[in-house]
Amino acid sequence: MKYISTRNRQIEVCASQAIAQGISEEGGLFVPQMLPKLTKERLASLVEQSYIARAQNILADFLTDFTPEEIEQCVQGAYGGGRFASEKVAPGVQLDADTWMLELWHGPTCAFKDMALQLLPHLLTRASKKVALATQQPQRETVILVATSGDTGKAALEGFRDVAGTRILVFYPQDGVSEVQKLQMVTQEGENVDVCGVDGNFDDTQTAVKKIFTDPVIRADMQAKGMVFSSANSINWGRLVPQIVYYVSAYCDLVQNGAIALGENINVAVPTGNFGNILAAYYAKHMGVPIGKLICASNKNHVLTDFIRTGQYDRRRTFHMTTSPSMDILISSNLERLLYALCEDDQTVADWMKDLTANGVYSVSPAVKEKLQAEFYAGFCEEEQVLETIRTVWEKQGYLMDTHTAVGFAVREQYRKETGDNTVTIVASTANPYKFSPSILRALQGESGQVDEFAQAFMLSAHTNTRIPQQILALQDQPRRFETSCAKDQIAAFVKKTLDL
Ligand SMILES: *Cc1c(COP(=O)(O)O)cnc(C)c1O
């Protein structure tokens, strides 16, 4: 299986190169030249398998230059050995006759990013070895640069900590993450990790980090030092491919427990930021998983809702800090992959991305807009509605959801009301509620009068009789290792200094 760049389809690489490199040199993203197919027979055989076996099966189709043994080691290393609190890895929880919450947050950092970032280091270290062998170059140290809206940073740090041959540098918007998210990062252990707060928002941070990747001077300095950049952001194909697995697996689980018959359509609703998670569902659909509508849910930063409804992507708007910080994004990087899939024209995609950078806006053709709307329903959720949703679902169904998940759930309800479509739906549940205790507590009780996050977590636990995850409790006693912060135009300087370039 070959991968090509969304901005230049002449650039053709194998899976290990796509993963080792992270982003194509001209700024495009790697996408598979064509998608592997899941027939009904193959789905039927997957129904009988464990999560780990399903993952091996799907990954083998995408990572054709990995041996089956290598894939098995990677998958076991990521999802085996009790690293996930649920034996099913990503269990489904039924809320009503038509609604299943796909809980993607049973990994070590309590957010769905673990699903990909527990696997990525295993894929990446093997991919780098393969690339070095193929090019007869000495293997270089891989430096992972991450811009995070909160959850990616911690999940990447945890995945890469003390992985031989790698270093990781994480940048986060200083005032744009929750207290628990921040504590999770600044207390990170490991000899190969660095964390820095940025005086700016996530888009500023992501833009600066992306620029460093393609900066020719920095790249040359890296090369001279025997280092090479890679990305743990969802622009890396190695982040997306593990996410495809859980949609296939979730479908198999629904068949297995009798919620649907094999071949029956489901819908999928996803709280969306950088468009990675919902894109994985789109790929699963086009591999052959019977999925009808993809429901794209945004918070108050609803640039994607507007895009899907109008065909115009316009980031020239106010950026809002919301109670779902991991979705506070105005430039959804992975949308580029969808655009390529819809128009299959690298030049057009390159032009749109150029327009976005230069003018903050681009418009797709009527034909592309039509395709987009056939696949996706889009909606957004105001802040009050997020809290209202958390409270109502807790009171009526006894299910406690986090703020991001609530956005997904609420937009799915909008869709159901608007269309009367009662197809069985999977709602992606993306974080453990205790990552965002103050907001959840406010939803259930109103203002608590407490400022301390942990005090609020204890109140939430007492109020709902639910358990605070051990990893979050433990943060109270861990030393803060990384207190540094920098201006948004100082990120490159920080990277150079840290890497001694
Ligand atoms: C990252 C994240 C999202 C958004 O996922 P994308 O793949 O960026 O669209 C939603 N919820 C939580 C909790 C997240 O961490």
The ligand as a Gaussian input file, in Angstrom:
#p B3LYP/6-31G(d) Opt

LIG

0 1
 C       -8.823000      15.779000      20.769000
 C      -10.155000      15.701000      21.399000
 C      -11.329000      15.894000      20.655000
 C      -11.302000      16.280000      19.182000
 O      -10.811000      15.241000      18.387000
 P      -10.268000      15.562000      16.904000
 O       -9.696000      14.296000      16.412000
 O       -9.209000      16.635000      17.086000
 O      -11.401000      16.057000      16.111000
 C      -12.539000      15.724000      21.293000
 N      -12.604000      15.421000      22.605000
 C      -11.503000      15.239000      23.363000
 C      -11.648000      14.923000      24.803000
 C      -10.242000      15.361000      22.799000
 O       -9.151000      15.179000      23.542000

